[in-house]
Amino acid sequence: MANSPFDLANETGYRAWRGAKLAAYPRSVDELIVPLADPRHLKADEISALEACSARANMAIYSAPHLPAADKSIPKQLAQQLGLVHLEGNYLADEDGLSSITPAGDEGSVKGEYIPYTHKPINWHTDGYYNALDRRILGMTLHCAQDAEAGGENALLDHEIAYIQLRDVNPDSVAALMQPDAMTIPARMDEDNVARPEQGGPVFAVDTGQGFLYMRYTARTRSIVWKDDTVTQAAVKTLADILASSEYILTARLRPGMGLICNNVLHTRNAFSDSPGHRRLLYRGRYYDRLRFDLNTAPAHAA
């Protein structure tokens, strides 16, 4: 971490990086919307526009409402062109590895036991916060095939901004949340005993190879154990306060044909209402990769 702005001993480097980051950060989600002619076959200027948004906020929102919104090849092929190729296929995902996020509907459905597959709100989190560190989720896509009749907006916050706001309040809080045992997710049990083992790790961490900051976090209060020391407990509260009131939070309502691509930024979802004939449906992709904009390759046309 030498010379890294995320090194707590490097105050000069941090101040320079912080100033540039805050000056460039968008104040409206509209600044991050990039119209695309065909997300499956990006043009050079479209890639540049997406890259510019990502540089500012670790995310971009694309818009292609003129194409069939329910076409799953749109988010899949877009992701491939931007370096998102190692897709996590969790056990609730579709066969192609993307997850169809829509209310489960059926009583007793396995999916209905998980909040993303209900109409309920979802609090602040990064995706895959319960994963082992060798399976960390670095990239995420969310493509809207159908929006809700009412509600379902997403609040978004670049994790680098959360880091800045926390460090500005108290650098000791950042140090506490960088501890390797800061946040532990207990084992999840099923009828066959352990479905997912206990997983501990930091909230904020810096990649040792490339030097980028990444985050694993959930604001949930059940099925989570925070390190039981004064500084960590205070850091958790301060971070929660920041996420409740940050002036940098962006709110997006994805319409059909729109989608989010990001380096697994913090996000929420509002509660929503829909009907059998107008069912909210988003395709979510979780990747072990970060966004890249230097590949200059396009996927083959779908047959």
Order of alpha helices (4+ residues) and beta strands (2+ residues): alpha-beta-alpha-beta-alpha-beta-beta-beta-beta-beta-alpha-alpha-beta-beta-beta-beta-beta-beta-beta-alpha-beta-beta-beta-beta-beta
